[in-house]
Amino acid sequence: MVHLVEFVILSGVVMSQSVVLNLGRGNCQQGFATVVAQFWQPDRATPVQFTGSLPPARDLIELYHQWQRLYESMYASLGWRCRQTPIGGDTLDFEFERSDITHISRAEFDRLSQMLQQRMNHWLNTDAFRNIERKLRTQLSLSEEFRFIITAEDSQVLRLPWFLWQFFEDYPQVEIALSPPDYAHSRKVPRPVTRRKVKILAILGDQQGIDLSEDQRFLEQLPDTELKLLVEPKPVVLNQHLWEAGWDILFFAGHSSSQEKGQIQLNPEDALTIGQLKYGLKKAIAHGLKLAIFNSCDGLELARDLADLHIPQVIIMREPVPDRVAQEFLKQFLMAFAGGQSLYLAVREAREKLQILESEFPGASWLPVICQNPSEVPTHWNDWRGVSSAPRQVFSRRQPYQRLLIRSLLVTGVIACVRGLGALQGLELAAYDQFIRWRPAEPADSRIVVVTIDRADVLAQGNEPRQGSLSDRTLSRLLDTLKRSRASLIGLDLYRDFPVSSAAPELAQELRQNDRLIAICKRPDSESNASSIAPPPEIRPTQVGFSDFVEDSDGVVRRHLLAMSTKTASSCTPTYAFSTELALRYLRDRGVKSQITPQGNLQLGQTIVPKLTRRTGGYQPVDARGTQLLLNYRANPSHSVTQVSVRQVLNRQIDPTAFEDKIVLIGTIFPDNGDYWPTPYGKNFARQVPGVLLQATLVSQLISASLDQRPLLWVWHPLVEWFWIWGWALAGAGLVWSVASPLHRILACSAAGLVLTGSCLFILIKGGWVPVVPPLLSLGLTASYVAYLLPLRLRDQP
């Protein structure tokens, strides 16, 4: 099999986003033991990869066969003309056993279609496969276009109507394609990129019993095309034209079949397989053939044979297709594709538009399928013409405004550019930190208790054998005490990548059986796994979250990392952070459901958690990989939760009811353990915060947002921020314009700066982070610029 790295850059063309779902060597009878999903992005040389499995689905295949039989029987009984090659006979009708048609009911067909959809989604919703779907959703944007290619050795599973998967209903910018497991990038003869017409070689085959005149009319009406039409050609004529250079599209309409081997009926006497045209087709592909369209029946075997020749894309019909459906699909597809849509979106749009015909032609929207060579990059219609398909930017010439307006716009534009390059990010983050410190502190979150481990707790254990801060015996006693105190959840913020000693079997049993316990592991800091730390061996993988924080360039923690995708072979593989796992479980126990919104944000009950983007507020730009949100501190983390020591708990100095129904975190707080972090409340070591208290702050943020409607930090749309900055530039220009005295100008601009600062602080208290440094600069620079250039007499001019 060709290595998938060929997806990234082929012939200098950058690939669009794509997902490749490789079902591997399994089949529907035995199941698919290893299913691999890879997410490819244009700016990445390697994919994000997830794995899972699928159980056997014998009944699903049988259900699809029943659907096929009823489909064929229904159309045969209705007498529709279909484009199917007769095999061993003269009739063009569907072949079926008459004994099968005891009762043909549209209601039965609809019921069977619904059963097939439900059974398929039930199969794809199994636990072992749902992990793939969940992780894909963390990577994919609902508004962006991407390809979804399904590849498998089992031809039966490729025949299934994959577009029925519920997953695709949430992604309107995606269409699926099928692929065999073996593929390669075809070698092509270089062609000069010049403005030209799209060249189409169209074959109208045997027309016995069907109407191909509409297909011909649609092709002849296409703009910017050079059409060569072959009507019921002889094989030698078709082969001769295939050897001519420069075809972009090969089109066939007529009778075809995949009952034995894929073949097309050229004329009443001649039927050909793809193998019989092998060398002519290879020549056409080498000279730039990009797409084959078989607007005929049952084309999966045709596509499979063409895949052996490494053709980029093929569009076929999965089942026998009535004339009317074939004609409508071709019309809608060509209109969308030639109109600027990508090939994938054009097929999806045309396929979905067939639904309106299903009152007359049941199952019409199930028929069109793309078969894709994954190592080829789909291009657009205009690319074939030598015209860039990228959207052109249209600039309008601005009319001159008054001088103040122009100068304020000029200053704003300069500041916006400087800000966009990241030059102001350090100042904006410093201002943000100061505002955080100025905000009134909020009360501690009563739902969280932190059991701290300080140096005295370590020394109090005496000579008990231990590898970390707590011995197995001490940790066992602590967990037992918290369990008996009816703690809601216990978060173990301690690295234990070593097994429990044989001298403490009760601890090993507790770690294995306590489903209220969440442990941590650590992701690697780089591509090397040297800094990765595995989770406790006894803990189930579903009860582990990664402990990593996301730091800004100055080391300060201002963001909350909720989830990451698995990108390495690290032993730390959870999708969700330690804090996220604790919060989601706590909320779930209280009836708060979590889900992903159509915009890709996490929703907790009625609360939407807006994820960080590459440009958010003062982050211009920021690495927003994974799922992140801005961290809205309650107060200094050292004072935002209740803290008790291990000694106090074990010596029964704490009322057991203090832990009842609480989230209890256990972690170290002595300075030399390396788990201290700078926050907006201080960067120097004396003011840094232990990691366990920072984890408690993260947990509190999610729970408080859902249960208390405590605001999560929000930012304005970039355009609103731009107008905000421009507004203060206008204010600076207006103040200089209206005030004659230089001293009064300085006082007025200073007062405006204080109003701006106070407004930003007030908005931050209410949960909004709005720019303060860029508008201060625009205010001061515009005022200085206008004061320098604007003569005093300008005020007296009309």
Secondary structure, DSSP 4 states (H G I P E B T S, - for coil): ---GGGGTEETTEEPPPEEEEE-TT-BTTTBEEEEEEEEE-TT-SS-EEEEEEE---HHHHHHHHHHHHHHHHHHHHHT--B-B--SSSS--SPP--GGG-S---HHHHHHHHHHHHHHHHHHHTSHHHHHHHHHHHHH--TTS-EEEEEE-S-HHHHHS-GGGSGGGGG-TTEEEEEE-S---PPP---------PEEEEEEE---TTS--HHHHHHHHT-TTEEEEEEES--HHHHHHHHTSS---EEEEES-EE-SSS-EEE-SSS-EEESGGGHHHHHHHHHTT--EEEEESS--HHHHHHHHTTT-SEEEEESS--BHHHHHHHHHHHHHHHHTT--HHHHHHHHHHHGGGGTTTSTTGGG-EEEEE-TTS----HHHHTT---SPPP---PPPP--HHHHHHHHHHHHHHHHHHTTTTHHHHHHHHHHHHHHSPPPPPEEEEEEEEE-HHHHHTTTT---SSSS-HHHHHHHHHHHHHTTBSEEEE-S---SPPPTT-HHHHHHHHH-TTEEEEEB--SSSSSTT-BPPPTTS-GGGEEE---B--TTS---EEEEE----S--S---SBBHHHHHHHHHHHHTT--EEE-TTS-EEETTEEEPPP-SSBTTBSS----SEEEE---SS-GGGSEEEEEHHHHHTT-S-GGGGBT-EEEEEE--GGGS-EE-BTTB-SGGG-EEHHHHHHHHHHHHHHHHHS-PPPPB---HHHHHHHHHHHHHHHHHHHHH---HHHHHHHHHHHHHHHHHHHHHHHHTTB---SHHHHHHHHHHHHHHHHHS-GGGGG--
